[in-house]
Amino acid sequence: MSELDHLEPFVRSAMSLSTEERITFAQQDRWIGHTKAQEALRSLSDLLTHPRTVRMPNLLLVGESGNGKTTIIERFRELHPVVSQPGGEPSMPVVVMGMPSEPVEARFWTELLLALKIAHRDTDPVQRKMNQAHSILTYVQCRMLVIDEIHNILYGHARQQRHFLGVMKNLSNALKLPIVAAGTRDAIRALHTDTQLASRFEPFGLPRWQLNAEFLRLLASFERLLPLAKPSALTSRETAIQLHSMSGGTIGGLSRILKRATIQAIRDRSEHISAKLLTQIHWVKLSDYGKQAQAL
C-alpha cells in the first residue's frame, strides 16, 4: 500500500467538514513521493549510514527555486526524528540549518546553534560558538548536517567565500560528518571556489518537470489528495498543458496553484478544477514576477 493509499481515507473524510475546515485541509502540505524524490531520499539514506572516514562524502542537492529541495530535506528529517530516551542520551541524527544571507563565520555558527536549539549570545566570540557547536553535535550524535540555501555563499566577496568553505571543510573533517548542501544552480559555482571541497560533493539534480508521462503521474497523485466532490481530470490534455505552463515546471508552483484552485472550487461550489477555473485564480509565474512588478 502506497503513502497516498493511507491518505485517501482522510481526504474522503474531509468532505464532511465545513467549508472553512475543508479550505484549511486543502492548504496543508502533502508529501508526494515521485520518482526523483525517492531517489534523493535513497541518496541521503546512503550518506547517513556511511561509515566515518577521513574524507567524508557529501551531497549537493541542486534545483530551481520551488522545485522540492526543502520538501525533500524536511521529509528526510521526519524519517529520522530526534529521539530522547528517559535517562539516556538524546539523538539528533539529522540537523538542518539555513545558510546565512552572507558567508560570515560568526553568523554560520549562530544559525547552527539556533538549529540545535542551544542558548547563546550573539556577542560570544567565534571560537566559543564553534566549540559549543562541535560539542553539541557530538553530544546529540549528529550523523548529517544539512545546509539549505547554500548559494548564499556568493553574496560574500571572494575572500569571505574561501574562508567560509574552509569552515565547512574543517567541520566535516573534525567531526567526520557528511554535509548536504542544497541550493539553486548557483550553488555549483559557489562550491567550486574551493576545488578540493567541491570534489567531495556529489551533485544530485532536481530538474524542471517536462510535459511527459512522469508529469501526468504527478498530476494524478495530486488529484487523489484533492478534497473535492467531483473528479478534476488534471491529466486531460488541456488541463495538463495549462498546469505545466502555469507552474513553470516546478512542483512547488504546481502545489500552490492546485491549493488556490481547490479553494476556489470549494468556495464557488463547482467542486472540481477545470481549465476555465485555472484562468480565474490570477496566478503569476515566478519567472513573470518582474514583468508583473513593472506593470504595477
ChimeraX commands (.cxc) that place a marker at each C-alpha (Angstrom):
marker #1 position 0.00,0.00,0.00 radius 0.5
marker #1 position 1.40,3.40,-1.00 radius 0.5
marker #1 position 1.53,6.55,1.11 radius 0.5
marker #1 position -1.29,8.01,-0.98 radius 0.5
marker #1 position -3.47,4.98,-0.18 radius 0.5
marker #1 position -3.07,5.76,3.51 radius 0.5
marker #1 position -4.02,9.40,2.97 radius 0.5
marker #1 position -7.10,8.88,0.81 radius 0.5
marker #1 position -9.45,7.97,3.72 radius 0.5
marker #1 position -8.51,11.29,5.36 radius 0.5
marker #1 position -9.25,13.10,2.10 radius 0.5
marker #1 position -12.67,11.44,1.85 radius 0.5
marker #1 position -13.46,12.24,5.48 radius 0.5
marker #1 position -12.59,15.89,4.81 radius 0.5
marker #1 position -15.68,16.10,2.58 radius 0.5
marker #1 position -17.88,16.12,5.69 radius 0.5
marker #1 position -16.12,19.17,7.15 radius 0.5
marker #1 position -17.37,22.73,6.97 radius 0.5
marker #1 position -16.29,24.95,4.10 radius 0.5
marker #1 position -13.59,26.71,6.12 radius 0.5
marker #1 position -12.33,23.41,7.55 radius 0.5
marker #1 position -12.09,21.96,4.05 radius 0.5
marker #1 position -10.13,25.02,2.95 radius 0.5
marker #1 position -7.74,24.57,5.87 radius 0.5
marker #1 position -7.35,20.90,4.89 radius 0.5
marker #1 position -6.65,21.88,1.28 radius 0.5
marker #1 position -3.94,24.33,2.36 radius 0.5
marker #1 position -1.91,21.69,4.17 radius 0.5
marker #1 position 1.24,20.32,2.57 radius 0.5
marker #1 position 1.20,16.71,1.39 radius 0.5
marker #1 position 4.21,14.54,0.66 radius 0.5
marker #1 position 4.15,13.01,-2.83 radius 0.5
marker #1 position 6.99,10.57,-3.29 radius 0.5
marker #1 position 7.62,10.94,-7.01 radius 0.5
marker #1 position 10.50,9.08,-8.63 radius 0.5
marker #1 position 13.16,11.78,-8.31 radius 0.5
marker #1 position 12.20,12.49,-4.69 radius 0.5
marker #1 position 12.53,8.82,-3.80 radius 0.5
marker #1 position 15.93,8.68,-5.49 radius 0.5
marker #1 position 17.03,11.71,-3.46 radius 0.5
marker #1 position 15.86,10.08,-0.21 radius 0.5
marker #1 position 17.84,6.93,-1.06 radius 0.5
marker #1 position 20.97,9.00,-1.72 radius 0.5
marker #1 position 20.51,10.78,1.60 radius 0.5
marker #1 position 19.99,7.45,3.40 radius 0.5
marker #1 position 23.18,6.04,1.89 radius 0.5
marker #1 position 25.07,9.11,3.09 radius 0.5
marker #1 position 23.56,8.92,6.57 radius 0.5
marker #1 position 24.73,5.32,7.05 radius 0.5
marker #1 position 28.17,5.90,5.53 radius 0.5
marker #1 position 30.93,4.80,7.93 radius 0.5
marker #1 position 33.10,7.51,9.48 radius 0.5
marker #1 position 36.11,8.02,7.23 radius 0.5
marker #1 position 38.94,10.52,6.95 radius 0.5
marker #1 position 37.38,12.06,3.84 radius 0.5
marker #1 position 33.61,12.04,4.26 radius 0.5
marker #1 position 31.48,12.18,1.12 radius 0.5
marker #1 position 28.96,15.00,0.78 radius 0.5
marker #1 position 25.93,15.72,-1.38 radius 0.5
marker #1 position 24.85,18.81,-3.32 radius 0.5
marker #1 position 21.09,18.91,-3.88 radius 0.5
marker #1 position 20.54,21.29,-6.79 radius 0.5
marker #1 position 17.29,22.56,-8.25 radius 0.5
marker #1 position 15.33,25.59,-9.32 radius 0.5
marker #1 position 13.64,27.62,-6.62 radius 0.5
marker #1 position 10.36,25.94,-5.68 radius 0.5
marker #1 position 11.24,22.56,-7.16 radius 0.5
marker #1 position 11.17,20.48,-3.99 radius 0.5
marker #1 position 14.61,20.69,-2.37 radius 0.5
marker #1 position 13.40,21.88,1.02 radius 0.5
marker #1 position 10.43,19.49,0.94 radius 0.5
marker #1 position 12.75,16.53,0.40 radius 0.5
marker #1 position 15.01,17.70,3.22 radius 0.5
marker #1 position 12.08,18.08,5.60 radius 0.5
marker #1 position 10.75,14.66,4.64 radius 0.5
marker #1 position 14.14,13.10,5.33 radius 0.5
marker #1 position 14.29,14.80,8.72 radius 0.5
marker #1 position 10.80,13.47,9.52 radius 0.5
marker #1 position 12.01,9.96,8.70 radius 0.5
marker #1 position 14.94,10.40,11.12 radius 0.5
marker #1 position 13.48,12.33,14.06 radius 0.5
marker #1 position 15.04,13.40,17.31 radius 0.5
marker #1 position 14.97,10.56,19.83 radius 0.5
marker #1 position 15.17,11.30,23.54 radius 0.5
marker #1 position 15.04,8.35,25.92 radius 0.5
marker #1 position 14.37,9.00,29.62 radius 0.5
marker #1 position 17.71,8.92,31.36 radius 0.5
marker #1 position 19.53,8.32,28.09 radius 0.5
marker #1 position 21.49,10.49,25.69 radius 0.5
marker #1 position 19.47,12.34,23.04 radius 0.5
marker #1 position 19.92,11.50,19.39 radius 0.5
marker #1 position 19.52,14.04,16.59 radius 0.5
marker #1 position 20.76,12.17,13.53 radius 0.5
marker #1 position 19.91,14.91,11.02 radius 0.5
marker #1 position 20.48,18.59,11.77 radius 0.5
marker #1 position 19.06,21.08,9.26 radius 0.5
marker #1 position 20.10,24.72,9.20 radius 0.5
marker #1 position 19.71,27.64,6.84 radius 0.5
marker #1 position 22.71,29.26,5.24 radius 0.5
marker #1 position 23.12,32.86,6.48 radius 0.5
marker #1 position 22.37,35.57,3.92 radius 0.5
marker #1 position 26.13,36.06,3.51 radius 0.5
marker #1 position 29.15,33.85,4.28 radius 0.5
marker #1 position 30.15,35.24,7.68 radius 0.5
marker #1 position 31.57,32.62,10.04 radius 0.5
marker #1 position 30.07,34.11,13.22 radius 0.5
marker #1 position 26.60,34.09,11.64 radius 0.5
marker #1 position 27.10,30.49,10.48 radius 0.5
marker #1 position 27.76,29.26,14.00 radius 0.5
marker #1 position 24.81,31.30,15.26 radius 0.5
marker #1 position 22.48,29.67,12.72 radius 0.5
marker #1 position 23.81,26.24,13.61 radius 0.5
marker #1 position 23.32,26.79,17.35 radius 0.5
marker #1 position 19.78,28.00,16.65 radius 0.5
marker #1 position 19.10,24.83,14.67 radius 0.5
marker #1 position 20.37,22.85,17.65 radius 0.5
marker #1 position 18.13,24.95,19.95 radius 0.5
marker #1 position 21.10,25.94,22.08 radius 0.5
marker #1 position 21.04,29.18,24.07 radius 0.5
marker #1 position 23.90,31.54,23.28 radius 0.5
marker #1 position 24.77,35.22,22.98 radius 0.5
marker #1 position 25.30,36.85,19.61 radius 0.5
marker #1 position 28.25,38.70,21.14 radius 0.5
marker #1 position 30.07,35.46,22.02 radius 0.5
marker #1 position 33.46,35.08,20.30 radius 0.5
marker #1 position 33.52,32.99,17.13 radius 0.5
marker #1 position 35.79,30.38,18.72 radius 0.5
marker #1 position 33.38,29.92,21.63 radius 0.5
marker #1 position 30.42,29.44,19.27 radius 0.5
marker #1 position 32.39,26.96,17.19 radius 0.5
marker #1 position 33.48,24.93,20.22 radius 0.5
marker #1 position 29.91,24.92,21.52 radius 0.5
marker #1 position 28.54,23.74,18.17 radius 0.5
marker #1 position 31.16,20.98,17.84 radius 0.5
marker #1 position 30.44,19.80,21.38 radius 0.5
marker #1 position 26.65,19.69,20.92 radius 0.5
marker #1 position 26.83,17.99,17.52 radius 0.5
marker #1 position 28.92,15.26,19.12 radius 0.5
marker #1 position 26.65,15.01,22.17 radius 0.5
marker #1 position 23.46,14.58,20.12 radius 0.5
marker #1 position 25.18,12.02,17.89 radius 0.5
marker #1 position 24.58,14.01,14.73 radius 0.5
marker #1 position 25.29,11.94,11.63 radius 0.5
marker #1 position 24.43,14.52,8.94 radius 0.5
marker #1 position 24.39,18.30,8.66 radius 0.5
marker #1 position 22.12,19.83,6.01 radius 0.5
marker #1 position 22.72,23.43,4.93 radius 0.5
marker #1 position 19.87,24.89,2.89 radius 0.5
marker #1 position 20.23,27.92,0.57 radius 0.5
marker #1 position 23.95,27.24,0.18 radius 0.5
marker #1 position 24.10,29.54,-2.87 radius 0.5
marker #1 position 24.08,32.47,-0.41 radius 0.5
marker #1 position 27.84,31.96,-0.27 radius 0.5
marker #1 position 28.01,34.04,-3.44 radius 0.5
marker #1 position 26.77,37.12,-1.57 radius 0.5
marker #1 position 30.20,37.49,0.01 radius 0.5
marker #1 position 33.40,38.68,-1.62 radius 0.5
marker #1 position 36.00,36.16,-2.81 radius 0.5
marker #1 position 37.98,36.11,0.44 radius 0.5
marker #1 position 34.81,35.55,2.50 radius 0.5
marker #1 position 33.76,32.72,0.20 radius 0.5
marker #1 position 37.09,30.91,0.50 radius 0.5
marker #1 position 37.15,31.33,4.28 radius 0.5
marker #1 position 33.62,30.05,4.68 radius 0.5
marker #1 position 34.24,26.99,2.51 radius 0.5
marker #1 position 37.25,26.30,4.72 radius 0.5
marker #1 position 34.99,26.45,7.78 radius 0.5
marker #1 position 32.67,23.84,6.19 radius 0.5
marker #1 position 35.58,21.60,5.26 radius 0.5
marker #1 position 37.12,21.80,8.75 radius 0.5
marker #1 position 33.77,20.99,10.38 radius 0.5
marker #1 position 33.30,17.92,8.21 radius 0.5
marker #1 position 36.89,16.78,8.82 radius 0.5
marker #1 position 36.84,17.38,12.57 radius 0.5
marker #1 position 33.59,15.51,13.26 radius 0.5
marker #1 position 33.72,13.03,10.35 radius 0.5
marker #1 position 30.36,14.47,9.42 radius 0.5
marker #1 position 28.76,14.30,5.96 radius 0.5
marker #1 position 27.34,17.60,4.76 radius 0.5
marker #1 position 24.37,18.00,2.45 radius 0.5
marker #1 position 24.22,21.38,0.73 radius 0.5
marker #1 position 21.01,22.42,-1.01 radius 0.5
marker #1 position 20.57,25.33,-3.36 radius 0.5
marker #1 position 19.96,26.63,-6.85 radius 0.5
marker #1 position 22.30,26.04,-9.76 radius 0.5
marker #1 position 24.44,28.90,-8.44 radius 0.5
marker #1 position 25.40,26.51,-5.62 radius 0.5
marker #1 position 27.65,24.64,-8.04 radius 0.5
marker #1 position 29.55,27.83,-8.80 radius 0.5
marker #1 position 29.70,28.67,-5.08 radius 0.5
marker #1 position 31.29,25.36,-4.08 radius 0.5
marker #1 position 33.78,25.39,-6.94 radius 0.5
marker #1 position 35.51,28.32,-5.29 radius 0.5
marker #1 position 37.33,25.55,-3.39 radius 0.5
marker #1 position 38.20,22.78,-5.86 radius 0.5
marker #1 position 39.19,20.33,-3.14 radius 0.5
marker #1 position 35.90,20.78,-1.29 radius 0.5
marker #1 position 33.84,20.72,-4.49 radius 0.5
marker #1 position 35.28,17.30,-5.36 radius 0.5
marker #1 position 33.70,15.90,-2.18 radius 0.5
marker #1 position 30.17,16.98,-3.14 radius 0.5
marker #1 position 28.30,14.62,-5.42 radius 0.5
marker #1 position 25.66,16.65,-7.28 radius 0.5
marker #1 position 22.05,15.47,-7.32 radius 0.5
marker #1 position 19.88,17.47,-9.69 radius 0.5
marker #1 position 16.16,18.18,-9.47 radius 0.5
marker #1 position 15.44,19.43,-13.00 radius 0.5
marker #1 position 12.28,21.21,-14.03 radius 0.5
marker #1 position 9.41,18.90,-14.88 radius 0.5
marker #1 position 8.85,18.13,-18.53 radius 0.5
marker #1 position 5.38,17.70,-20.01 radius 0.5
marker #1 position 5.60,13.91,-20.18 radius 0.5
marker #1 position 4.24,10.72,-18.61 radius 0.5
marker #1 position 6.05,11.41,-15.31 radius 0.5
marker #1 position 4.36,14.80,-15.04 radius 0.5
marker #1 position 0.97,13.19,-15.73 radius 0.5
marker #1 position 1.62,10.68,-12.93 radius 0.5
marker #1 position 2.41,13.60,-10.65 radius 0.5
marker #1 position -0.89,15.27,-11.56 radius 0.5
marker #1 position -2.76,12.03,-10.89 radius 0.5
marker #1 position -1.13,11.81,-7.45 radius 0.5
marker #1 position -2.14,15.36,-6.63 radius 0.5
marker #1 position -5.71,14.73,-7.76 radius 0.5
marker #1 position -6.05,11.81,-5.33 radius 0.5
marker #1 position -5.45,14.28,-2.50 radius 0.5
marker #1 position -7.92,16.99,-3.53 radius 0.5
marker #1 position -10.81,17.35,-1.05 radius 0.5
marker #1 position -13.31,17.91,-3.88 radius 0.5
marker #1 position -16.58,16.08,-4.57 radius 0.5
marker #1 position -16.07,15.75,-8.34 radius 0.5
marker #1 position -13.14,14.49,-10.43 radius 0.5
marker #1 position -10.98,17.22,-11.95 radius 0.5
marker #1 position -9.30,15.24,-14.75 radius 0.5
marker #1 position -5.99,17.00,-14.18 radius 0.5
marker #1 position -4.29,14.62,-16.61 radius 0.5
marker #1 position -6.51,15.65,-19.51 radius 0.5
marker #1 position -4.55,17.20,-22.37 radius 0.5
marker #1 position -5.85,20.77,-21.99 radius 0.5
marker #1 position -5.57,20.92,-18.19 radius 0.5
marker #1 position -2.16,19.22,-18.05 radius 0.5
marker #1 position -0.70,21.63,-20.61 radius 0.5
marker #1 position -2.17,24.58,-18.73 radius 0.5
marker #1 position -0.85,23.42,-15.35 radius 0.5
marker #1 position 2.61,22.78,-16.75 radius 0.5
marker #1 position 2.76,26.25,-18.26 radius 0.5
marker #1 position 1.42,27.97,-15.15 radius 0.5
marker #1 position 3.79,26.13,-12.79 radius 0.5
marker #1 position 6.88,26.73,-14.89 radius 0.5
marker #1 position 7.72,23.05,-14.48 radius 0.5
marker #1 position 8.25,23.26,-10.71 radius 0.5
marker #1 position 6.46,21.06,-8.19 radius 0.5
marker #1 position 6.24,23.92,-5.70 radius 0.5
marker #1 position 4.48,26.11,-8.23 radius 0.5
marker #1 position 2.13,23.27,-9.15 radius 0.5
marker #1 position 1.28,22.63,-5.50 radius 0.5
marker #1 position 0.46,26.28,-4.84 radius 0.5
marker #1 position -1.68,26.53,-7.99 radius 0.5
marker #1 position -3.70,23.45,-7.05 radius 0.5
marker #1 position -4.20,24.69,-3.49 radius 0.5
marker #1 position -5.54,28.01,-4.74 radius 0.5
marker #1 position -7.70,26.34,-7.38 radius 0.5
marker #1 position -9.09,23.86,-4.82 radius 0.5
marker #1 position -10.08,26.69,-2.50 radius 0.5
marker #1 position -11.81,28.44,-5.42 radius 0.5
marker #1 position -13.66,25.22,-6.35 radius 0.5
marker #1 position -14.83,24.80,-2.75 radius 0.5
marker #1 position -15.99,28.40,-2.42 radius 0.5
marker #1 position -17.85,28.58,-5.74 radius 0.5
marker #1 position -19.23,25.06,-5.17 radius 0.5
marker #1 position -18.08,23.81,-8.55 radius 0.5
marker #1 position -16.25,21.02,-6.65 radius 0.5
marker #1 position -13.69,20.36,-9.38 radius 0.5
marker #1 position -10.73,22.07,-11.03 radius 0.5
marker #1 position -11.30,22.90,-14.68 radius 0.5
marker #1 position -9.22,24.71,-17.29 radius 0.5
marker #1 position -11.68,27.60,-17.02 radius 0.5
marker #1 position -11.30,27.81,-13.23 radius 0.5
marker #1 position -7.49,27.90,-13.59 radius 0.5
marker #1 position -7.82,31.10,-15.61 radius 0.5
marker #1 position -9.76,32.69,-12.76 radius 0.5
marker #1 position -7.26,32.33,-9.92 radius 0.5
marker #1 position -4.99,35.19,-11.10 radius 0.5
marker #1 position -1.78,33.18,-10.97 radius 0.5
marker #1 position 1.57,34.78,-11.81 radius 0.5
marker #1 position 4.54,32.51,-12.54 radius 0.5
marker #1 position 7.71,33.13,-10.56 radius 0.5
marker #1 position 9.54,33.88,-13.82 radius 0.5
marker #1 position 6.97,36.60,-14.60 radius 0.5
marker #1 position 7.17,38.41,-11.24 radius 0.5
marker #1 position 9.49,41.04,-12.71 radius 0.5
marker #1 position 7.13,41.79,-15.60 radius 0.5
marker #1 position 4.19,41.96,-13.19 radius 0.5
marker #1 position 6.03,44.40,-10.93 radius 0.5
marker #1 position 6.85,46.68,-13.84 radius 0.5
marker #1 position 3.20,46.70,-14.88 radius 0.5
marker #1 position 2.00,47.95,-11.48 radius 0.5
marker link #1:1,2 radius 0.2
marker link #1:2,3 radius 0.2
marker link #1:3,4 radius 0.2
marker link #1:4,5 radius 0.2
marker link #1:5,6 radius 0.2
marker link #1:6,7 radius 0.2
marker link #1:7,8 radius 0.2
marker link #1:8,9 radius 0.2
marker link #1:9,10 radius 0.2
marker link #1:10,11 radius 0.2
marker link #1:11,12 radius 0.2
marker link #1:12,13 radius 0.2
marker link #1:13,14 radius 0.2
marker link #1:14,15 radius 0.2
marker link #1:15,16 radius 0.2
marker link #1:16,17 radius 0.2
marker link #1:17,18 radius 0.2
marker link #1:18,19 radius 0.2
marker link #1:19,20 radius 0.2
marker link #1:20,21 radius 0.2
marker link #1:21,22 radius 0.2
marker link #1:22,23 radius 0.2
marker link #1:23,24 radius 0.2
marker link #1:24,25 radius 0.2
marker link #1:25,26 radius 0.2
marker link #1:26,27 radius 0.2
marker link #1:27,28 radius 0.2
marker link #1:28,29 radius 0.2
marker link #1:29,30 radius 0.2
marker link #1:30,31 radius 0.2
marker link #1:31,32 radius 0.2
marker link #1:32,33 radius 0.2
marker link #1:33,34 radius 0.2
marker link #1:34,35 radius 0.2
marker link #1:35,36 radius 0.2
marker link #1:36,37 radius 0.2
marker link #1:37,38 radius 0.2
marker link #1:38,39 radius 0.2
marker link #1:39,40 radius 0.2
marker link #1:40,41 radius 0.2
marker link #1:41,42 radius 0.2
marker link #1:42,43 radius 0.2
marker link #1:43,44 radius 0.2
marker link #1:44,45 radius 0.2
marker link #1:45,46 radius 0.2
marker link #1:46,47 radius 0.2
marker link #1:47,48 radius 0.2
marker link #1:48,49 radius 0.2
marker link #1:49,50 radius 0.2
marker link #1:50,51 radius 0.2
marker link #1:51,52 radius 0.2
marker link #1:52,53 radius 0.2
marker link #1:53,54 radius 0.2
marker link #1:54,55 radius 0.2
marker link #1:55,56 radius 0.2
marker link #1:56,57 radius 0.2
marker link #1:57,58 radius 0.2
marker link #1:58,59 radius 0.2
marker link #1:59,60 radius 0.2
marker link #1:60,61 radius 0.2
marker link #1:61,62 radius 0.2
marker link #1:62,63 radius 0.2
marker link #1:63,64 radius 0.2
marker link #1:64,65 radius 0.2
marker link #1:65,66 radius 0.2
marker link #1:66,67 radius 0.2
marker link #1:67,68 radius 0.2
marker link #1:68,69 radius 0.2
marker link #1:69,70 radius 0.2
marker link #1:70,71 radius 0.2
marker link #1:71,72 radius 0.2
marker link #1:72,73 radius 0.2
marker link #1:73,74 radius 0.2
marker link #1:74,75 radius 0.2
marker link #1:75,76 radius 0.2
marker link #1:76,77 radius 0.2
marker link #1:77,78 radius 0.2
marker link #1:78,79 radius 0.2
marker link #1:79,80 radius 0.2
marker link #1:80,81 radius 0.2
marker link #1:81,82 radius 0.2
marker link #1:82,83 radius 0.2
marker link #1:83,84 radius 0.2
marker link #1:84,85 radius 0.2
marker link #1:85,86 radius 0.2
marker link #1:86,87 radius 0.2
marker link #1:87,88 radius 0.2
marker link #1:88,89 radius 0.2
marker link #1:89,90 radius 0.2
marker link #1:90,91 radius 0.2
marker link #1:91,92 radius 0.2
marker link #1:92,93 radius 0.2
marker link #1:93,94 radius 0.2
marker link #1:94,95 radius 0.2
marker link #1:95,96 radius 0.2
marker link #1:96,97 radius 0.2
marker link #1:97,98 radius 0.2
marker link #1:98,99 radius 0.2
marker link #1:99,100 radius 0.2
marker link #1:100,101 radius 0.2
marker link #1:101,102 radius 0.2
marker link #1:102,103 radius 0.2
marker link #1:103,104 radius 0.2
marker link #1:104,105 radius 0.2
marker link #1:105,106 radius 0.2
marker link #1:106,107 radius 0.2
marker link #1:107,108 radius 0.2
marker link #1:108,109 radius 0.2
marker link #1:109,110 radius 0.2
marker link #1:110,111 radius 0.2
marker link #1:111,112 radius 0.2
marker link #1:112,113 radius 0.2
marker link #1:113,114 radius 0.2
marker link #1:114,115 radius 0.2
marker link #1:115,116 radius 0.2
marker link #1:116,117 radius 0.2
marker link #1:117,118 radius 0.2
marker link #1:118,119 radius 0.2
marker link #1:119,120 radius 0.2
marker link #1:120,121 radius 0.2
marker link #1:121,122 radius 0.2
marker link #1:122,123 radius 0.2
marker link #1:123,124 radius 0.2
marker link #1:124,125 radius 0.2
marker link #1:125,126 radius 0.2
marker link #1:126,127 radius 0.2
marker link #1:127,128 radius 0.2
marker link #1:128,129 radius 0.2
marker link #1:129,130 radius 0.2
marker link #1:130,131 radius 0.2
marker link #1:131,132 radius 0.2
marker link #1:132,133 radius 0.2
marker link #1:133,134 radius 0.2
marker link #1:134,135 radius 0.2
marker link #1:135,136 radius 0.2
marker link #1:136,137 radius 0.2
marker link #1:137,138 radius 0.2
marker link #1:138,139 radius 0.2
marker link #1:139,140 radius 0.2
marker link #1:140,141 radius 0.2
marker link #1:141,142 radius 0.2
marker link #1:142,143 radius 0.2
marker link #1:143,144 radius 0.2
marker link #1:144,145 radius 0.2
marker link #1:145,146 radius 0.2
marker link #1:146,147 radius 0.2
marker link #1:147,148 radius 0.2
marker link #1:148,149 radius 0.2
marker link #1:149,150 radius 0.2
marker link #1:150,151 radius 0.2
marker link #1:151,152 radius 0.2
marker link #1:152,153 radius 0.2
marker link #1:153,154 radius 0.2
marker link #1:154,155 radius 0.2
marker link #1:155,156 radius 0.2
marker link #1:156,157 radius 0.2
marker link #1:157,158 radius 0.2
marker link #1:158,159 radius 0.2
marker link #1:159,160 radius 0.2
marker link #1:160,161 radius 0.2
marker link #1:161,162 radius 0.2
marker link #1:162,163 radius 0.2
marker link #1:163,164 radius 0.2
marker link #1:164,165 radius 0.2
marker link #1:165,166 radius 0.2
marker link #1:166,167 radius 0.2
marker link #1:167,168 radius 0.2
marker link #1:168,169 radius 0.2
marker link #1:169,170 radius 0.2
marker link #1:170,171 radius 0.2
marker link #1:171,172 radius 0.2
marker link #1:172,173 radius 0.2
marker link #1:173,174 radius 0.2
marker link #1:174,175 radius 0.2
marker link #1:175,176 radius 0.2
marker link #1:176,177 radius 0.2
marker link #1:177,178 radius 0.2
marker link #1:178,179 radius 0.2
marker link #1:179,180 radius 0.2
marker link #1:180,181 radius 0.2
marker link #1:181,182 radius 0.2
marker link #1:182,183 radius 0.2
marker link #1:183,184 radius 0.2
marker link #1:184,185 radius 0.2
marker link #1:185,186 radius 0.2
marker link #1:186,187 radius 0.2
marker link #1:187,188 radius 0.2
marker link #1:188,189 radius 0.2
marker link #1:189,190 radius 0.2
marker link #1:190,191 radius 0.2
marker link #1:191,192 radius 0.2
marker link #1:192,193 radius 0.2
marker link #1:193,194 radius 0.2
marker link #1:194,195 radius 0.2
marker link #1:195,196 radius 0.2
marker link #1:196,197 radius 0.2
marker link #1:197,198 radius 0.2
marker link #1:198,199 radius 0.2
marker link #1:199,200 radius 0.2
marker link #1:200,201 radius 0.2
marker link #1:201,202 radius 0.2
marker link #1:202,203 radius 0.2
marker link #1:203,204 radius 0.2
marker link #1:204,205 radius 0.2
marker link #1:205,206 radius 0.2
marker link #1:206,207 radius 0.2
marker link #1:207,208 radius 0.2
marker link #1:208,209 radius 0.2
marker link #1:209,210 radius 0.2
marker link #1:210,211 radius 0.2
marker link #1:211,212 radius 0.2
marker link #1:212,213 radius 0.2
marker link #1:213,214 radius 0.2
marker link #1:214,215 radius 0.2
marker link #1:215,216 radius 0.2
marker link #1:216,217 radius 0.2
marker link #1:217,218 radius 0.2
marker link #1:218,219 radius 0.2
marker link #1:219,220 radius 0.2
marker link #1:220,221 radius 0.2
marker link #1:221,222 radius 0.2
marker link #1:222,223 radius 0.2
marker link #1:223,224 radius 0.2
marker link #1:224,225 radius 0.2
marker link #1:225,226 radius 0.2
marker link #1:226,227 radius 0.2
marker link #1:227,228 radius 0.2
marker link #1:228,229 radius 0.2
marker link #1:229,230 radius 0.2
marker link #1:230,231 radius 0.2
marker link #1:231,232 radius 0.2
marker link #1:232,233 radius 0.2
marker link #1:233,234 radius 0.2
marker link #1:234,235 radius 0.2
marker link #1:235,236 radius 0.2
marker link #1:236,237 radius 0.2
marker link #1:237,238 radius 0.2
marker link #1:238,239 radius 0.2
marker link #1:239,240 radius 0.2
marker link #1:240,241 radius 0.2
marker link #1:241,242 radius 0.2
marker link #1:242,243 radius 0.2
marker link #1:243,244 radius 0.2
marker link #1:244,245 radius 0.2
marker link #1:245,246 radius 0.2
marker link #1:246,247 radius 0.2
marker link #1:247,248 radius 0.2
marker link #1:248,249 radius 0.2
marker link #1:249,250 radius 0.2
marker link #1:250,251 radius 0.2
marker link #1:251,252 radius 0.2
marker link #1:252,253 radius 0.2
marker link #1:253,254 radius 0.2
marker link #1:254,255 radius 0.2
marker link #1:255,256 radius 0.2
marker link #1:256,257 radius 0.2
marker link #1:257,258 radius 0.2
marker link #1:258,259 radius 0.2
marker link #1:259,260 radius 0.2
marker link #1:260,261 radius 0.2
marker link #1:261,262 radius 0.2
marker link #1:262,263 radius 0.2
marker link #1:263,264 radius 0.2
marker link #1:264,265 radius 0.2
marker link #1:265,266 radius 0.2
marker link #1:266,267 radius 0.2
marker link #1:267,268 radius 0.2
marker link #1:268,269 radius 0.2
marker link #1:269,270 radius 0.2
marker link #1:270,271 radius 0.2
marker link #1:271,272 radius 0.2
marker link #1:272,273 radius 0.2
marker link #1:273,274 radius 0.2
marker link #1:274,275 radius 0.2
marker link #1:275,276 radius 0.2
marker link #1:276,277 radius 0.2
marker link #1:277,278 radius 0.2
marker link #1:278,279 radius 0.2
marker link #1:279,280 radius 0.2
marker link #1:280,281 radius 0.2
marker link #1:281,282 radius 0.2
marker link #1:282,283 radius 0.2
marker link #1:283,284 radius 0.2
marker link #1:284,285 radius 0.2
marker link #1:285,286 radius 0.2
marker link #1:286,287 radius 0.2
marker link #1:287,288 radius 0.2
marker link #1:288,289 radius 0.2
marker link #1:289,290 radius 0.2
marker link #1:290,291 radius 0.2
marker link #1:291,292 radius 0.2
marker link #1:292,293 radius 0.2
marker link #1:293,294 radius 0.2
marker link #1:294,295 radius 0.2
marker link #1:295,296 radius 0.2
view
